[in-house]
Amino acid sequence: MTSFTALDSLQDIVSPEEWTVRQDLACLYRLVASHGWDDMLFTHLSVRIPGPEHHFLLNPIGLMFDEVTASSLVKVDVEGNKVMDTPWDINPAGFTIHSAVHMAREDAHCVMHLHTDDGVAVSAQEAGLMPITQHAMQVGEVAYHDYEGVALDLDERERIVRDLGDRQFMILRNHGTLTVGRTCADAYMAMYYLERACTMQIRALAGGTAITQPPQGSPAKAAEQSRVLFDGTVGPLAWSALRRKMERLDPGFLN
């Protein structure tokens, strides 16, 4: 078994731009763990490395999310081949989903996919995400992708891409949630609101009383008002604060 603590830092080996996104992605893994959003080893967050090669970073299979570091992230090409020496492998299902989105969406520099209790619960509900809370209305339009089994078949990629279209939020039916963003900050903001909306929906439906529907036109208005949350305007402000918090609480991800 490889010890993640034994890996040398890659800071002096990779470009400054790659090191920055490595640290951001490692921070994102630690944030997901701190929220309790991780599913042991079995969900995935990825980021595209700046440059024409379309290489991207995934978590090393075998590390818990709160063990992921900037140097332990695995760099792969769009065919799933490791392009840098590392003792770690990646989860094939993670590669299928993330490579599909990175290949098709130039703006999808960061992709998050989770299996939270509430996200999966909403994914199993016929209505999907309902516009019954401000958070859900702020999310706006959500894409849906039907379940096809564990995502190991590469031909599923074209259907994931088709169903996602140009949207930032997707619910994978009977499976979980997915968001994309131009940065880790934007993908995180999208996922934060999507997951909060799912939790609020599950709690509201569990209350046993009738649900109040918003007035006609309110969901569209709330979504339009909230574009700044996910388009790179607000995300960097929140991300700076989140980075500072994680550096105080769990600075090991920086190495």
C-alpha positions in Angstrom: 0.0 0.0 0.0 1.4 3.4 -1.0 1.7 5.9 1.8 0.3 9.3 0.7 2.6 11.0 3.2 5.6 9.6 1.4 4.9 11.5 -1.9 7.3 14.3 -2.7 5.9 17.7 -3.5 5.4 18.4 -7.2 5.5 22.2 -6.8 8.9 22.5 -8.4 8.1 20.0 -11.2 4.8 21.3 -12.6 4.0 24.8 -13.9 2.9 27.5 -11.5 -0.5 27.4 -13.2 -0.9 23.7 -12.6 0.2 24.0 -9.0 -2.4 26.6 -8.4 -5.2 24.4 -9.7 -3.8 21.4 -7.9 -4.0 23.3 -4.6 -7.5 24.5 -5.4 -8.8 21.0 -6.3 -7.1 19.5 -3.2 -8.9 22.2 -1.1 -12.1 21.2 -2.8 -11.7 17.6 -1.8 -11.1 18.7 1.8 -14.1 21.0 1.8 -16.3 18.1 0.5 -15.1 15.9 3.3 -15.7 18.7 5.9 -19.3 18.9 4.7 -19.8 15.2 5.0 -20.5 15.1 1.2 -17.9 12.4 0.5 -18.9 8.7 -0.1 -15.8 7.0 1.2 -13.6 6.7 -2.0 -16.4 6.7 -4.6 -17.2 10.2 -5.9 -15.1 12.5 -7.9 -14.0 16.1 -8.4 -11.8 17.1 -11.4 -10.2 20.1 -12.8 -8.7 20.8 -16.2 -5.1 22.0 -16.3 -4.5 25.2 -18.2 -3.0 24.5 -21.6 -3.8 22.9 -25.0 -3.4 19.3 -24.0 -6.8 19.0 -22.2 -5.2 17.1 -19.3 -7.2 17.0 -16.1 -6.7 16.0 -12.5 -8.7 13.3 -10.6 -8.4 11.9 -7.1 -6.1 8.9 -6.5 -8.3 5.9 -5.8 -7.4 4.6 -2.4 -7.2 8.0 -0.6 -10.0 9.4 1.5 -11.1 12.9 0.5 -9.5 14.3 3.6 -6.2 12.7 2.6 -6.0 14.2 -0.9 -3.1 16.6 -1.5 -2.0 18.8 -4.3 0.8 16.4 -5.2 -1.2 13.2 -4.9 -3.8 14.2 -7.6 -3.5 12.1 -10.7 -3.0 13.8 -14.1 -4.7 12.0 -17.1 -5.5 12.7 -20.7 -9.0 12.4 -22.2 -8.4 8.7 -22.9 -7.7 8.0 -19.2 -3.9 7.5 -19.6 -1.7 8.8 -16.8 0.6 11.5 -18.2 2.8 11.8 -15.1 4.5 9.2 -13.0 2.5 8.4 -9.9 1.9 5.2 -7.8 -1.8 5.9 -7.8 -4.6 4.9 -10.2 -8.0 6.5 -10.8 -11.6 5.3 -10.5 -12.8 4.2 -14.0 -16.3 5.4 -13.3 -15.0 8.8 -12.4 -13.0 9.0 -15.6 -16.1 8.2 -17.7 -18.3 10.9 -16.2 -15.6 13.6 -15.9 -13.9 13.0 -19.3 -17.2 13.3 -21.0 -17.9 16.8 -19.6 -14.3 18.1 -20.0 -14.1 17.0 -23.6 -17.4 18.6 -24.6 -17.6 21.8 -22.6 -14.7 24.2 -22.9 -16.1 26.2 -20.0 -16.2 23.1 -17.7 -12.8 23.5 -16.2 -14.0 22.0 -12.9 -16.5 19.2 -12.5 -18.0 18.0 -9.2 -20.0 14.7 -8.8 -21.4 13.7 -5.4 -23.5 10.9 -3.9 -24.9 12.7 -0.8 -28.0 11.2 1.0 -30.2 14.2 0.1 -28.9 14.6 -3.4 -29.4 10.9 -4.2 -32.9 11.0 -2.5 -34.0 13.9 -4.8 -32.5 12.1 -7.8 -34.9 9.2 -7.0 -38.0 11.4 -6.8 -40.0 11.6 -10.0 -40.4 15.4 -9.7 -36.7 16.0 -9.4 -35.6 19.3 -7.8 -38.8 21.3 -7.0 -38.9 25.1 -6.9 -40.2 25.2 -3.3 -37.3 27.0 -1.7 -35.2 30.1 -2.5 -32.1 27.9 -2.9 -33.9 25.7 -5.5 -35.2 28.7 -7.4 -31.7 30.3 -7.4 -30.3 27.2 -8.9 -32.8 27.5 -11.8 -32.8 25.0 -14.7 -31.4 21.6 -13.9 -30.4 18.9 -16.4 -31.3 15.2 -15.8 -29.5 12.1 -17.0 -31.2 8.6 -16.6 -29.4 5.9 -14.8 -27.5 3.4 -17.0 -25.7 1.4 -14.3 -22.3 2.1 -12.9 -20.6 4.5 -15.3 -18.0 2.2 -16.8 -19.2 2.2 -20.4 -17.4 4.9 -22.4 -20.4 5.2 -24.9 -22.4 6.7 -22.0 -20.3 9.8 -22.3 -22.2 11.1 -25.4 -25.5 10.8 -23.5 -24.2 12.6 -20.4 -23.0 15.4 -22.7 -26.3 15.5 -24.6 -28.4 15.6 -21.4 -26.2 18.3 -19.7 -26.2 20.6 -22.7 -25.0 24.1 -21.7 -26.3 23.9 -18.2 -24.3 24.1 -15.0 -26.4 21.8 -12.8 -27.3 18.1 -13.4 -29.1 15.5 -11.4 -28.0 11.9 -12.3 -31.2 9.9 -11.8 -31.0 7.4 -9.0 -27.4 8.3 -8.6 -26.4 11.8 -7.4 -25.6 15.4 -8.3 -23.1 17.1 -10.7 -22.1 20.7 -11.3 -19.5 22.4 -13.6 -17.7 25.7 -13.4 -15.0 27.7 -15.0 -13.1 27.4 -11.7 -13.2 25.3 -8.5 -14.9 28.3 -6.9 -17.8 28.4 -9.4 -18.3 24.6 -9.4 -18.4 24.7 -5.6 -20.9 27.5 -5.4 -23.1 25.7 -7.8 -22.9 22.4 -5.8 -23.3 24.2 -2.5 -26.7 25.6 -3.6 -27.8 22.5 -5.4 -27.0 20.3 -2.3 -28.7 22.8 0.1 -31.7 22.9 -2.1 -31.9 19.0 -2.1 -31.6 18.9 1.7 -34.3 21.5 2.1 -36.6 19.7 -0.2 -36.2 16.4 1.6 -36.9 18.0 5.0 -39.9 19.9 3.6 -41.5 16.8 2.1 -40.8 14.9 5.4 -42.8 17.5 7.4 -46.1 15.9 6.5 -48.0 19.1 5.6 -48.9 20.7 2.3 -46.1 22.5 0.4 -46.5 26.1 -0.4 -45.8 26.8 -4.1 -44.2 30.1 -5.0 -46.2 32.7 -7.0 -46.1 32.3 -10.8 -42.9 33.9 -12.2 -41.0 33.9 -8.9 -38.7 30.9 -9.8 -37.5 32.5 -13.0 -37.0 35.9 -11.3 -35.0 34.3 -8.5 -32.8 32.4 -11.0 -32.1 35.6 -13.0 -31.3 37.5 -9.9 -28.9 34.8 -8.8 -26.7 34.4 -11.8 -23.9 36.2 -10.1 -23.7 33.4 -7.6 -22.4 31.0 -10.3 -20.9 33.0 -13.1 -17.6 34.0 -11.5 -18.8 37.1 -9.7 -19.5 35.9 -6.2 -17.6 32.6 -6.3 -14.1 34.0 -5.9 -15.1 36.0 -2.8 -16.5 32.9 -1.1 -13.5 30.8 -2.3 -10.9 33.1 -0.8 -12.7 32.8 2.6 -13.1 29.0 2.2 -9.4 28.6 1.3 -8.4 30.6 4.4 -10.7 28.4 6.5 -9.3 25.2 5.2 -5.7 26.4 5.5 -6.4 27.1 9.2 -8.2 23.8 9.9 -6.5 21.4 7.5 -3.4 22.8 5.7 -2.1 19.4 4.6 -3.8 19.7 1.3 -1.4 22.4 0.2 1.6 20.0 -0.2 
